[in-house]
């Protein structure tokens, strides 16, 4: 009993809730204190409001009003404190005192904050009272006159009022005054002053204006916005913020080079410019300026999305074009140069703009302005667009652009200088940073604004390989959609095998490993990327829109996943519907009209397309270029191959006409003269077929007991056993240009393997460190003579994932490593490798551990990087870019240079560096580029297979 008695004594009785009378007494005391200070008339010199209890008393009054409002919310009655507040004109008196003078100093700011807290925390009916909204409007009017003081607090108050108006539109009549003579909307006009500001005030001003824009459906408010300077201020603000961006820019971030092993190894051969008076993209000042510009651009885009008045949106677009595009952005394009870094700056800004713009009308206006010429057609006359059959069978490498020094200042063949001219001229530049920035811009244009990328390519409608394209008849009718032939499965399998053979040519062990472990990850990743692609989503939605209730709102693929993906391998999804909608135009003149309107349709790229020739020219010097350039270059090629409307035949994949036939085989007669079979008259039975020439051994299957209980054969076993007789083996007589160039590059690896000792061991070390830096950092340095382990960690290099375009926000679950440091390195194929001896390290090492390992000069990664950086080799095809190293400031002769040589440096090293500045490349760059080449080929193989599985490229089995 004593225990319970003591326990009862320790229990503190619950504190009684204050009654309404007690709250009213406390509220009266707080206000009486504030009132007495104002009435005392004792004006002390420089008395600040923080030296008094006024801020604390105001906060107590607001808290009591909010607490009372919460308790009175259920019975919908007015509390005693609120009645006292309204009847005694507390807010009116407080605002009147603040209007006379800001004394004590800061009383105006305290008044603004108190009103803002009451409006924000109390319900919408609070502003309905005359005793509240009249002094509030009065407070806004005289505080607006103070240009510098309390503007942040005032913007906060106006933002809160705008949010209340958005939730309770009847409040708009209190703050928007419409008269026959003039309309007044103080909230709108004042917030418009801060729309271009950075920080809290700018964000609140833009958000408040968006609330107002959503209510512009009313005639008076919409007319007021239309007649105001809103559109002019938006366009002028964009121009002003763009003009504040640095004119010269170097895109680099040195801090990232030590945050992970991948960035550390790849960053060693990244291109660096040493120019004077050039801003770096990693500087805080530049990021702040760019962020301010992009925020205003995003705000304009949000206005176009939310504003219900089309005339307001149209006016905004017109002013952006007239003020920003024509007078600010376009002149900067004409004035930029590769020499001083201004070209990199302008191209990077355009790239960021195109990445930000998503609204269709804004994108059409900006991209259309940049890429259209004066006649707004984007193409030459129809006569010049006629397809010449000789173009399809001409030399695939005809017109290959290899000389970068032919790039001159701005030019144009006809009309004004367009974005196409900028891209083509900068891709031929002798400045490697300019080429890299242009490739990034090109990839953004292809992925984000695919319709406009048609103007960069020489294309023709895809009617199938069997269709004979007319050279003179513009109105020739194409074959019906159902007559377009699909690729045979043997054709598809053969071209996949040929591409896989390129990986085997680089490293046979790694090629076997990727096919056994991990390649399915590429396919799953590519499927996710393809299904999130805007063109593919539009194709699927459009193709299923004609079906009766076949699509549901919000389902971007139009069908359930189980029905869409009946087979991951060689599917035929949406085949019939796709042909009905996406088949090329009925006539070639209609095709020209589609080009002018930028309507996506099934098309092919001409083999002699200028853009493809430029990309091939860059690809031809792959090993002598920096890994940064090669990452972006291979990313552009993958982006071109991703579009479902664009056929891969003729440049990535093989055409049907590339296959061999009996007519292509020459037979030697008794006189040793070559006789072509297609010129001899023979019966079909006497004709020599490919099966008569190529050896195909037939294995004798053992007898099968159908009654065997242990028989575990699948139900389609008979189809598999007979599949060899269904389709003839496929062989090719000609090859696409990119496959040919990839094969040439893989053959060059053998030359470097013969020139460098322990090449395979160093390549395996580099692959391991790029793909799994945690595991590489945890193990001792691999000795040079260690043979390659057949179970070495495989595939999906972090290098190739950097700029291959797989960081899609819509597919955030894509398991693609990137250059950015990641908290986890558990790749999708890692769990499938229980036998791997380094599995335990995948989750042990953290980012801080990697940073410490990279920073340690004695770590295996640092030792490997230093070793491969010191070894230099002369490439088969030297780089066409001059070295971007900064030239010496002093003009010294050989004797003076030896005097200024750092102590301890071997003179032979200096001589070797001087001799190899223009031709030699470090082994580190070569190893990075070989791995990037492997990853690029794997990505393209996955693209081809996923396109076939999703029904984009149709496959037939017989």
DRENDREN-946121 format. One line per 5 residues: number of its first residue (from 1); their letters; for each residue x, y, z of C-alpha. Coordinates in steps of 0.25 Angstrom, whole numbers, plus 5000, padded with zeros to 4 digits. Each point is the difference from the previous one (the first is absolute). Layout:
BEGIN
NUM> a> X Y Z | ...
This chain:
BEGIN
1> xxxxx> 5000 5000 5000 | 5012 5009 5003 | 5005 4998 4986 | 4986 5005 4994 | 4999 5011 5009
6> xxxxx> 5014 5006 4996 | 4997 4997 4986 | 4987 5008 5001 | 5007 5012 5006 | 5010 5000 4989
11> xxxxx> 4989 5001 4989 | 4999 5015 4996 | 4985 5004 4998 | 4997 5004 4986 | 5001 5015 4997
16> xxxxx> 4986 5006 4999 | 4998 5006 4986 | 4999 5016 5001 | 4985 5004 4999 | 4996 5011 4989
21> xxxxx> 5000 5010 5011 | 5014 4997 5004 | 5004 5001 4986 | 4993 5013 4998 | 5007 5006 5012
26> xxxxx> 5014 4996 4995 | 4997 5005 4986 | 4995 5013 5005 | 5013 5002 5009 | 5009 4997 4987
31> xxxxx> 4993 5010 4992 | 4999 5010 5012 | 5015 5000 5001 | 5002 5002 4985 | 4990 5012 5000
36> xxxxx> 5006 5006 5012 | 5014 5001 4993 | 4994 5007 4988 | 4992 5010 5009 | 5011 5003 5009
41> xxxxx> 5006 5010 4991 | 5014 4997 5006 | 5008 5000 4987 | 5014 4995 5004 | 5011 5002 4990
46> xxxxx> 5002 4987 4991 | 4991 4991 5008 | 4999 4987 4993 | 4988 4991 5000 | 5008 4989 5005
51> xxxxx> 5004 5008 5012 | 4985 4999 5005 | 4990 4988 5002 | 4992 5004 4988 | 5004 4988 4991
56> xxxxx> 4998 4990 5011 | 4986 5006 5004 | 4996 5000 4985 | 5004 4985 4999 | 4992 4997 5013
61> xxxxx> 4988 5007 4994 | 5001 4992 4987 | 5002 4987 5007 | 4987 5003 5008 | 4992 5003 4988
66> xxxxx> 5005 4988 4993 | 4997 4991 5012 | 4986 5006 5002 | 4997 4998 4985 | 5004 4985 5001
71> xxxxx> 4991 4998 5012 | 4988 5008 4994 | 5001 4993 4986 | 4990 4989 5003 | 4989 5009 5005
76> xxxxx> 5003 5011 4990 | 4999 5011 5010 | 5009 5012 5002 | 5009 5000 5013 | 5001 5011 5010
81> xxxxx> 5014 5003 4996 | 4996 5002 4985 | 4988 5008 5004 | 5009 5009 5009 | 5010 5001 4988
86> xxxxx> 4989 5004 4990 | 4992 5009 5009 | 5012 5008 5005 | 5006 5002 4986 | 5014 4994 5005
91> xxxxx> 5005 4998 4986 | 4995 5014 4995 | 5007 5007 5012 | 5013 4992 4998 | 5001 5003 4985
96> xxxxx> 4997 5015 5002 | 5011 5001 5010 | 5010 4993 4991 | 4995 5009 4988 | 5004 5013 5008
101> xxxxx> 5014 4996 5003 | 5008 4988 5001 | 5002 5002 5015 | 5004 4992 5008 | 5010 4997 4989
106> xxxxx> 4995 4987 4993 | 4985 5001 5004 | 4996 4999 4986 | 5007 4987 4998 | 4994 4994 5012
111> xxxxx> 4986 5005 4996 | 5002 4993 4986 | 5005 4987 5006 | 4988 5000 5010 | 4990 5002 4989
116> xxxxx> 5006 4990 4992 | 5000 4990 5011 | 4985 5003 5003 | 4996 4998 4985 | 5008 4988 4999
121> xxxxx> 4996 4992 5012 | 4985 5005 5001 | 4989 4995 4991 | 4996 5007 4987 | 4989 5008 5007
126> xxxxx> 5010 5008 5008 | 5003 5009 4988 | 4985 5002 4997 | 4998 5009 5012 | 5001 5015 4997
131> xxxxx> 5009 5002 5013 | 5010 4991 4993 | 5001 5002 4985 | 4999 5015 5001 | 5012 5002 5008
136> xxxxx> 5007 4989 4993 | 4998 5007 4987 | 5004 5013 5006 | 5013 4993 5005 | 5003 4995 4987
141> xxxxx> 4999 5014 4993 | 5009 5008 5009 | 5010 4988 5001 | 5001 4999 4985 | 5006 5014 5000
146> xxxxx> 5012 4995 5008 | 5009 4995 4990 | 5011 4993 5008 | 4994 4998 5014 | 4992 4988 5004
151> xxxxx> 4998 4995 4985 | 5002 4986 5004 | 4990 5000 5011 | 4990 5007 4990 | 5002 4990 4989
156> xxxxx> 4997 4989 5011 | 4987 5007 5004 | 4996 5001 4985 | 5003 4986 4997 | 4992 4995 5012
161> xxxxx> 4988 5009 4995 | 5001 4995 4986 | 5000 4986 5005 | 4987 5003 5008 | 4994 5006 4988
166> xxxxx> 5003 4988 4992 | 4993 4991 5010 | 4988 5010 5002 | 4998 5008 4987 | 4990 5009 5006
171> xxxxx> 5012 5007 5007 | 5004 5005 4987 | 4990 5012 5000 | 5007 5005 5012 | 5013 5002 4994
176> xxxxx> 4997 5002 4985 | 4993 5013 4998 | 4993 5001 4986 | 4995 5014 4996 | 4996 5005 4987
181> xxxxx> 5012 5010 5000 | 5011 4991 5005 | 5002 4986 5006 | 5009 4998 5012 | 5006 4987 5005
186> xxxxx> 5011 5004 5010 | 5004 4985 5003 | 5003 4997 4985 | 5008 5013 4997 | 5008 4999 5012
191> xxxxx> 5004 4986 4999 | 5003 5002 4986 | 5012 5008 5005 | 5006 4988 5006 | 4998 4990 4990
196> xxxxx> 5014 5000 4996 | 5006 5000 5014 | 5008 4988 5005 | 4998 4994 5014 | 4987 5000 5008
201> xxxxx> 4994 5012 4995 | 5001 4996 4986 | 4994 4986 5002 | 4988 5006 5008 | 4998 5011 4990
206> xxxxx> 4999 4990 4988 | 4991 4990 5008 | 4991 5011 5004 | 4999 5005 4986 | 4997 4986 4995
211> xxxxx> 4988 5000 5010 | 4995 5012 4993 | 5002 4995 4986 | 4991 4988 5003 | 4989 5010 5003
216> xxxxx> 5001 5007 4987 | 4988 4994 4994 | 4992 5011 5005 | 4998 5011 4989 | 5005 5012 5009
221> xxxxx> 5012 4993 5006 | 5004 4994 4987 | 4999 5013 4992 | 5008 5007 5011 | 5011 4990 4999
226> xxxxx> 5000 5001 4985 | 5001 5015 5000 | 5011 5001 5011 | 5015 4999 4997 | 5000 4985 5005
231> xxxxx> 5004 4994 4986 | 5010 5011 4998 | 5006 4999 5014 | 5002 4985 4998 | 5007 5001 4987
236> xxxxx> 5009 5011 5004 | 5003 4993 5013 | 5004 4988 4992 | 5009 5008 4991 | 5006 5007 5012
241> xxxxx> 5003 4988 5008 | 5006 4993 4987 | 5009 5012 4998 | 5005 4999 5014 | 5005 4986 4997
246> xxxxx> 5015 4999 4997 | 5004 5002 4986 | 5011 4990 5001 | 4999 4987 5007 | 5008 4987 5003
251> xxxxx> 4991 4988 5004 | 5007 4993 5011 | 4999 4996 5014 | 5013 4996 5006 | 4994 4996 5014
256> xxxxx> 4993 4988 4993 | 5013 4994 4996 | 5003 4995 5014 | 4986 4996 5004 | 5000 4986 4993
261> xxxxx> 5010 4991 4993 | 4993 5001 4987 | 5000 5015 5000 | 5015 5000 5004 | 5004 4990 4989
266> xxxxx> 4991 5007 4989 | 5004 5014 5004 | 5015 4998 4998 | 4998 5002 4985 | 4988 5009 5000
271> xxxxx> 5003 5013 4991 | 5004 5012 5008 | 5001 5014 4995 | 5010 5010 5006 | 4994 5013 4996
276> xxxxx> 5001 5013 5007 | 4987 5007 5005 | 4992 4988 4998 | 4989 4996 5010 | 4999 4985 5004
281> xxxxx> 4987 4993 5001 | 5003 4995 5014 | 5001 5014 5006 | 4989 5004 5010 | 4998 5014 4993
286> xxxxx> 4997 4993 4986 | 4991 4990 5006 | 4992 5011 5007 | 4999 5008 4987 | 4996 4988 4992
291> xxxxx> 4990 4996 5011 | 4993 5013 5000 | 4999 5000 4984 | 4994 4986 5000 | 4990 5003 5011
296> xxxxx> 4994 5011 4992 | 5000 4992 4988 | 4992 4989 5008 | 4991 5010 5005 | 4996 5005 4986
301> xxxxx> 4998 4985 4997 | 4991 4998 5012 | 4992 5013 4996 | 4997 4993 4987 | 4996 4988 5007
306> xxxxx> 4991 5006 5010 | 4994 5013 4994 | 4986 4997 4994 | 5001 5012 4991 | 5005 4997 4986
311> xxxxx> 5003 5014 4996 | 5009 5002 5012 | 5008 4988 4997 | 5001 5004 4985 | 5005 5014 5005
316> xxxxx> 5010 4994 5009 | 5005 4991 4988 | 5001 5012 4991 | 5008 5009 5009 | 5010 4989 5004
321> xxxxx> 5002 4998 4985 | 5001 5015 4997 | 5008 5004 5012 | 5008 4988 5005 | 5002 4991 4988
326> xxxxx> 5002 5011 4988 | 5008 5010 5008 | 5007 4993 5011 | 5002 4985 4997 | 5002 5000 4985
331> xxxxx> 5011 5011 4999 | 5008 4993 5011 | 5000 4988 4991 | 5005 5008 4988 | 5011 5006 5009
336> xxxxx> 5005 4988 5007 | 5014 4994 4996 | 5008 4987 5003 | 5013 5008 5003 | 4996 5007 5013
341> xxxxx> 4990 4990 5005 | 4987 5008 4997 | 4995 4989 4991 | 5000 4990 5011 | 4992 5010 5009
346> xxxxx> 4990 5003 4990 | 4998 4985 4995 | 4999 4996 5015 | 4990 5010 5003 | 4991 4996 4988
351> xxxxx> 5002 4985 5005 | 4995 5004 5014 | 4988 5008 4994 | 4996 4988 4991 | 5001 4991 5012
356> xxxxx> 4991 5009 5008 | 4989 5003 4990 | 4989 4989 5000 | 4987 5008 4997 | 4997 4997 4985
361> xxxxx> 4997 5014 4997 | 5012 5006 5006 | 5009 4989 4994 | 4994 5002 4986 | 5003 5015 5001
366> xxxxx> 5014 4999 5006 | 5005 4988 4992 | 4992 5004 4987 | 5006 5014 5001 | 5014 4994 5001
371> xxxxx> 4999 4989 4990 | 4991 5007 4989 | 5006 5008 4989 | 4993 5013 4994 | 4990 4992 4992
376> xxxxx> 4996 4992 5012 | 5000 4987 4993 | 5013 4994 5004 | 5002 4993 4987 | 5004 5003 4986
381> xxxxx> 4990 4999 4988 | 4993 4987 4997 | 5009 4998 4988 | 5012 4999 5008 | 4994 4990 5010
386> xxxxx> 4997 4990 4990 | 5007 4987 5004 | 5010 4995 4990 | 5002 4985 5000 | 5015 5003 4998
391> xxxxx> 5001 5006 5014 | 4995 4987 5006 | 5011 4991 4993 | 5011 5010 5000 | 5013 4999 5009
396> xxxxx> 4996 5000 5014 | 5012 5009 5004 | 4999 5010 4989 | 5001 5014 5005 | 5006 4995 5013
401> xxxxx> 5003 5013 5008 | 5014 4999 5005 | 5006 5013 5000 | 4997 5009 5011 | 5008 5012 4995
406> xxxxx> 4990 5003 4989 | 4991 5006 5011 | 4998 5015 4997 | 4992 5011 5006 | 4986 5000 5000
411> xxxxx> 4994 4997 4986 | 4987 4995 4994 | 4997 4995 4986 | 4986 5006 5000 | 4992 5008 5009
416> xxxxx> 5004 5004 5014 | 5010 4993 5009 | 4992 4989 5007 | 5002 4990 5011 | 5003 4990 4990
421> xxxxx> 5012 5008 4994 | 5005 5002 5014 | 5000 4985 5003 | 5006 4997 4987 | 5011 5010 5001
426> xxxxx> 5004 4998 5014 | 5001 4985 4998 | 5011 5003 4990 | 5007 5010 5010 | 5014 4998 5004
431> xxxxx> 4997 5003 5014 | 4997 4987 5007 | 4991 5007 5012 | 4992 5006 4989 | 4997 4986 4993
436> xxxxx> 4997 4994 5014 | 4990 5011 5003 | 4994 4999 4986 | 4998 4985 5001 | 4993 5002 5014
441> xxxxx> 4991 5010 4993 | 4997 4990 4989 | 4997 4989 5009 | 4990 5009 5008 | 4993 5004 4987
446> xxxxx> 4999 4986 4996 | 4995 4995 5013 | 4991 5011 5005 | 4995 5006 4986 | 5001 4989 4991
451> xxxxx> 4991 5006 4989 | 5010 5011 4998 | 5011 4991 4998 | 4994 4996 4987 | 5005 5013 4994
456> xxxxx> 5014 4995 5003 | 4999 4987 4992 | 4999 4997 4986 | 4988 4990 5001 | 4990 4993 4991
461> xxxxx> 4987 4992 5004 | 5002 4986 5004 | 4992 4991 4990 | 5008 4988 5002 | 5012 4994 4994
466> xxxxx> 4992 4994 4988 | 4994 5013 4996 | 5007 5007 4988 | 5001 5015 5003 | 4996 5008 4988
471> xxxxx> 5010 5011 4995 | 4991 5009 4993 | 4985 4997 5004 | 4997 5008 5012 | 4986 4994 5000
476> xxxxx> 5003 4986 4999 | 4992 4991 5009 | 5007 4992 5010 | 4996 4985 5003 | 4989 4997 5009
481> xxxxx> 5004 4999 5015 | 4999 4985 5001 | 5010 4998 4988 | 5011 5006 5008 | 5010 4988 5003
486> xxxxx> 5005 4997 5014 | 5014 4996 5002 | 5002 4985 5002 | 5004 4994 5013 | 5013 4994 4994
491> xxxxx> 5004 5014 4995 | 4998 5006 5013 | 5007 4990 5008 | 5012 5000 4990 | 5002 5015 5001
496> xxxxx> 4999 4999 5016 | 5011 4989 4999 | 5009 5009 4991 | 4999 5012 5010 | 5003 4990 5011
501> xxxxx> 5012 4996 4992 | 5005 5014 5001 | 5001 4998 5015 | 5007 4987 4999 | 5010 5006 4991
506> xxxxx> 5004 5010 5011 | 5000 4990 5012 | 4995 4986 4998 | 4999 4997 5015 | 4992 5012 5003
511> xxxxx> 4991 4997 4988 | 4997 4986 5005 | 4998 5006 5014 | 4990 5011 4996 | 4991 4990 4992
516> xxxxx> 5000 4990 5012 | 4998 5010 5011 | 4994 5014 5000 | 4995 5003 4985 | 4986 4998 5004
521> xxxxx> 5002 5013 5008 | 5003 5008 4988 | 4987 4994 4994 | 4991 5004 5012 | 5007 5014 5001
526> xxxxx> 4997 5002 4985 | 4986 4996 5001 | 4998 5009 5012 | 5006 5012 4992 | 4992 4997 4987
531> xxxxx> 4987 4999 5008 | 5003 5013 5006 | 5003 5007 4987 | 4991 5010 4995 | 4999 4995 4986
536> xxxxx> 4997 4986 5004 | 4989 5004 5009 | 4994 5009 4990 | 5001 4988 4990 | 4993 4991 5010
541> xxxxx> 4989 5009 5004 | 4998 5004 4985 | 4999 4986 4995 | 4991 4995 5011 | 4991 5013 5000
546> xxxxx> 4991 4993 4989 | 4998 4988 5007 | 4986 4998 5007 | 5003 5003 5015 | 5014 4994 4998
551> xxxxx> 5007 5011 5008 | 4998 5006 5014 | 5003 5014 5004 | 5014 5001 5007 | 5005 4987 4993
556> xxxxx> 5011 5005 4991 | 5001 4987 4993 | 4986 4999 4997 | 4999 4985 5004 | 5003 4992 5012
561> xxxxx> 5014 4996 5002 | 4997 4985 4999 | 4993 5002 4987 | 5010 5010 4994 | 5012 4991 5004
566> xxxxx> 4995 4986 4995 | 5015 4997 4997 | 5012 5008 5003 | 5008 4994 4988 | 4996 5004 4986
571> xxxxx> 4986 5004 5003 | 4990 5007 4991 | 4993 5010 5009 | 4990 5010 4993 | 5004 4995 4986
576> xxxxx> 4987 5002 4994 | 4996 5013 5007 | 5014 5005 4998 | 4999 4998 4985 | 4986 5007 4999
581> xxxxx> 5005 5013 5007 | 5015 5000 4999 | 5002 4995 4986 | 5007 5011 4991 | 4991 5010 4992
586> xxxxx> 4992 4995 4988 | 5008 5008 4990 | 5014 5007 5000 | 4994 5014 4999 | 4993 4996 5013
591> xxxxx> 5013 4996 5006 | 5005 5014 4997 | 4988 5006 5006 | 5003 4992 5013 | 5014 5005 5000
596> xxxxx> 4995 5014 5000 | 4990 4998 5011 | 5011 4991 5007 | 4990 4989 5002 | 5007 4987 5004
601> xxxxx> 4999 4988 4991 | 5007 4988 4996 | 5013 5004 4993 | 5014 4995 4996 | 5013 5008 5000
606> xxxxx> 5007 5001 4987 | 5014 4994 5000 | 5007 5013 4996 | 4993 5008 5010 | 5009 5012 5004
611> xxxxx> 4998 4998 5015 | 5003 4985 5000 | 5013 5003 4992 | 5004 5010 5011 | 4998 4990 5011
616> xxxxx> 5007 4989 4992 | 5012 5010 4999 | 5000 5002 5015 | 4999 4985 5002 | 5012 4997 4991
621> xxxxx> 5009 5007 5010 | 4994 4993 5012 | 5013 4996 5007 | 5007 5013 4999 | 4989 5008 5005
626> xxxxx> 4996 5003 5015 | 4991 4991 5007 | 4991 5012 5002 | 4998 5002 4986 | 4998 4985 4997
631> xxxxx> 4989 4999 5011 | 4992 5011 4994 | 5002 4995 4986 | 4995 4986 5003 | 4989 5005 5007
636> xxxxx> 4995 5008 4988 | 5001 4987 4992 | 4992 4993 5010 | 4990 5011 5000 | 4998 5000 4985
641> xxxxx> 4997 4985 5001 | 4990 5001 5011 | 4989 5008 4992 | 4990 4989 4996 | 4996 5008 4987
646> xxxxx> 5014 4999 4995 | 5005 4988 4993 | 5014 4994 5004 | 5001 4993 4986 | 5011 5006 4992
651> xxxxx> 5009 5006 5011 | 4999 4991 5012 | 4993 4988 4996 | 5001 4992 4987 | 4990 5002 4989
656> xxxxx> 4993 4988 4993 | 5008 5004 4987 | 5013 4997 5008 | 4997 4985 5001 | 5007 4991 4990
661> xxxxx> 4993 4992 4990 | 5003 4990 4990 | 5001 5010 4989 | 5012 5007 5008 | 5009 4988 5000
666> xxxxx> 5010 4998 4989 | 5004 4986 4995 | 5013 4997 4992 | 4998 4992 4988 | 5011 4990 4994
671> xxxxx> 5007 5012 4993 | 5001 5007 5013 | 4991 5011 4996 | 4990 5006 5009 | 4986 4998 4996
676> xxxxx> 4988 5007 5007 | 4989 4991 5003 | 4990 5011 4997 | 5004 5001 4985 | 4999 4985 4998
681> xxxxx> 4987 4993 4996 | 4998 4988 5009 | 4988 4993 5006 | 4997 5003 5014 | 5004 4985 5003
686> xxxxx> 5014 5003 4995 | 5002 5013 5007 | 5010 5000 5011 | 4994 5005 5013 | 5007 5005 5012
691> xxxxx> 4997 4987 5007 | 5008 4993 4990 | 5012 5009 5003 | 5001 5003 5015 | 5002 4988 5008
696> xxxxx> 4989 4996 5010 | 5002 4987 5008 | 4988 4993 5004 | 5000 4993 5013 | 4993 4986 5001
701> xxxxx> 4991 5001 5011 | 4999 4988 5010 | 4987 4993 5000 | 4989 5006 5009 | 4991 4991 5009
706> xxxxx> 4987 5008 5001 | 4996 4992 5011 | 5012 5003 5009 | 4995 5006 5013 | 5014 5007 5002
711> xxxxx> 4998 5008 4987 | 5001 5015 5003 | 4999 5005 4986 | 4991 5013 4998 | 4987 4999 4992
716> xxxxx> 5007 5008 4988 | 5011 4990 4999 | 4996 4996 4987 | 5000 5014 4995 | 5014 5002 5005
721> xxxxx> 5005 4987 4993 | 4994 5004 4987 | 5004 5014 5001 | 5013 4998 4992 | 4992 4996 4988
726> xxxxx> 4990 5011 5000 | 5010 5012 4997 | 5012 5000 4992 | 5013 5005 5007 | 5003 5015 4998
731> xxxxx> 5013 5006 4995 | 5002 5014 4996 | 5008 5005 4988 | 5000 5015 5005 | 5000 5007 5013
736> xxxxx> 4994 5012 5006 | 5010 5012 5002 | 5000 5000 5015 | 5002 4985 5001 | 5012 5001 4990
741> xxxxx> 5006 5011 5008 | 4998 4993 5013 | 5007 4988 4994 | 5011 5008 4996 | 5002 5006 5014
746> xxxxx> 5000 4986 5006 | 5011 4996 4991 | 5008 5011 5004 | 5000 4995 5015 | 5008 4988 4995
751> xxxxx> 5011 5010 4995 | 5000 5006 5014 | 5000 4987 5007 | 5013 4996 4992 | 5007 5013 5004
756> xxxxx> 4997 5001 5015 | 5005 4989 5010 | 4990 4994 5009 | 4989 5007 4992 | 4989 4990 5003
761> xxxxx> 5003 5001 5015 | 5000 5015 5000 | 4987 5000 4993 | 4994 4991 5009 | 5004 5008 5012
766> xxxxx> 4994 5013 4994 | 4987 4993 4997 | 4999 4995 5014 | 5003 5013 5006 | 4990 5007 4991
771> xxxxx> 4989 4990 5002 | 5001 4997 5015 | 5010 5010 5007 | 4997 4995 5014 | 5004 4986 4997
776> xxxxx> 5012 5005 4992 | 5004 5009 5012 | 4999 4989 5010 | 5009 4990 4993 | 5015 5001 4998
781> xxxxx> 5006 5005 4987 | 4999 4989 4989 | 5014 4996 4996 | 5002 5002 4985 | 5002 4986 4997
786> xxxxx> 4987 4995 5006 | 4992 4993 4990 | 4986 5005 4997 | 4990 4993 5009 | 4988 4994 4991
791> xxxxx> 4991 5004 5011 | 5005 5014 5001 | 4990 5011 5003 | 4992 5003 4988 | 4992 5010 4992
796> xxxxx> 4993 5014 5002 | 5012 5009 5002 | 4997 5013 5008 | 5008 5007 4989 | 4990 4997 4989
801> xxxxx> 4988 5003 5009 | 5004 5014 5002 | 4995 5006 4988 | 4992 4989 4993 | 4987 5006 5004
806> xxxxx> 4995 4991 5010 | 4998 5010 5011 | 4986 5001 4997 | 4991 5007 5011 | 4988 4992 4996
811> xxxxx> 5008 4987 5001 | 5008 5003 5013 | 5000 4985 5004 | 5009 4997 4988 | 5013 4994 5005
816> xxxxx> 5010 5007 4992 | 5013 5005 5007 | 5004 5014 4997 | 5011 5010 5002 | 4994 5005 5012
821> xxxxx> 5004 4993 5013 | 4989 4990 5005 | 4997 4995 5014 | 4999 4986 4995 | 5008 4992 4989
826> xxxxx> 4991 4988 5000 | 4997 4998 4985 | 4989 4992 4995 | 5009 4988 4996 | 5008 5000 5013
831> xxxxx> 4990 4991 5008 | 5001 4990 4988 | 5015 4998 5003 | 5000 4992 5013 | 5013 4994 4996
836> xxxxx> 5007 5013 4998 | 5011 5002 5010 | 4998 5015 5002 | 4985 4999 5003 | 5001 5004 5014
841> xxxxx> 5007 5013 4997 | 4988 5005 4992 | 4993 5006 5012 | 5012 5002 5010 | 5007 5011 4994
846> xxxxx> 4993 5014 5001 | 5002 5013 4992 | 5009 5005 5011 | 5009 4988 4998 | 5001 5001 4985
851> xxxxx> 5003 5015 5002 | 5012 4996 5010 | 5005 4990 4991 | 5000 5009 4988 | 5007 5011 5008
856> xxxxx> 5011 4990 5005 | 5011 5000 4990 | 5004 4986 5005 | 4987 4993 4997 | 4998 4990 4989
861> xxxxx> 4991 5009 4992 | 5010 5012 5001 | 5012 4991 4997 | 4993 4994 4988 | 4996 5014 4995
866> xxxxx> 5014 5006 5001 | 5006 4988 4993 | 4991 5001 4988 | 5001 5015 4999 | 5015 4999 4999
871> xxxxx> 5000 4990 4989 | 4998 5007 4987 | 4997 4994 4986 | 4999 5005 4986 | 4986 4998 4995
876> xxxxx> 4998 4994 4986 | 4991 5012 4996 | 5005 5012 5008 | 4990 5010 5006 | 4995 5011 4990
881> xxxxx> 4998 5010 5012 | 5012 5008 5004 | 5005 4999 5014 | 4992 5010 5009 | 5012 5002 5010
886> xxxxx> 5003 5014 5003 | 5012 5006 4993 | 5012 5005 5007 | 4999 5014 5005 | 5015 5002 4998
891> xxxxx> 5007 4998 4987 | 5012 4992 5005 | 5011 4993 4992 | 5005 4986 5003 | 5010 5005 5009
896> xxxxx> 4991 5008 5008 | 4989 4989 5001 | 5011 4991 5006 | 5003 5010 5010 | 4985 5001 5004
901> xxxxx> 4998 4985 5000 | 4995 4995 5014 | 5010 4994 5009 | 5001 4985 4999 | 4993 4999 4986
906> xxxxx> 5007 4991 4990 | 5004 5008 4988 | 4996 4988 4991 | 4986 5001 5006 | 4998 5015 4996
911> xxxxx> 5006 4997 4986 | 4990 4988 4998 | 4988 5009 5005 | 5004 5011 4990 | 5002 4990 4989
916> xxxxx> 4986 4993 5003 | 4991 5011 5002 | 4993 4999 4987 | 5000 4986 4997 | 5002 4991 5013
921> xxxxx> 4988 4996 5009 | 5001 4994 5014 | 4997 4985 5002 | 4989 5005 5010 | 4992 5007 4988
926> xxxxx> 5001 4988 4991 | 4995 4990 5011 | 4988 5009 5003 | 4997 5001 4985 | 5000 4985 4998
931> xxxxx> 4991 4998 5012 | 4991 5011 4995 | 5000 4993 4986 | 4996 4987 5006 | 4988 5007 5007
936> xxxxx> 4996 5007 4988 | 4999 4987 4992 | 4992 4993 5011 | 4990 5012 5001 | 4998 4999 4985
941> xxxxx> 4998 4985 5000 | 4990 5002 5012 | 4993 5011 4992 | 4998 4991 4988 | 4995 4989 5008
946> xxxxx> 4990 5008 5008 | 4995 5007 4988 | 4997 4986 4994 | 4994 4995 5013 | 4990 5012 5001
951> xxxxx> 4996 4999 4985 | 5007 5012 4995 | 5008 4992 4991 | 4991 4989 4995 | 5006 4986 5000
956> xxx> 4994 4988 4992 | 5004 4986 5003 | 4998 4994 4986
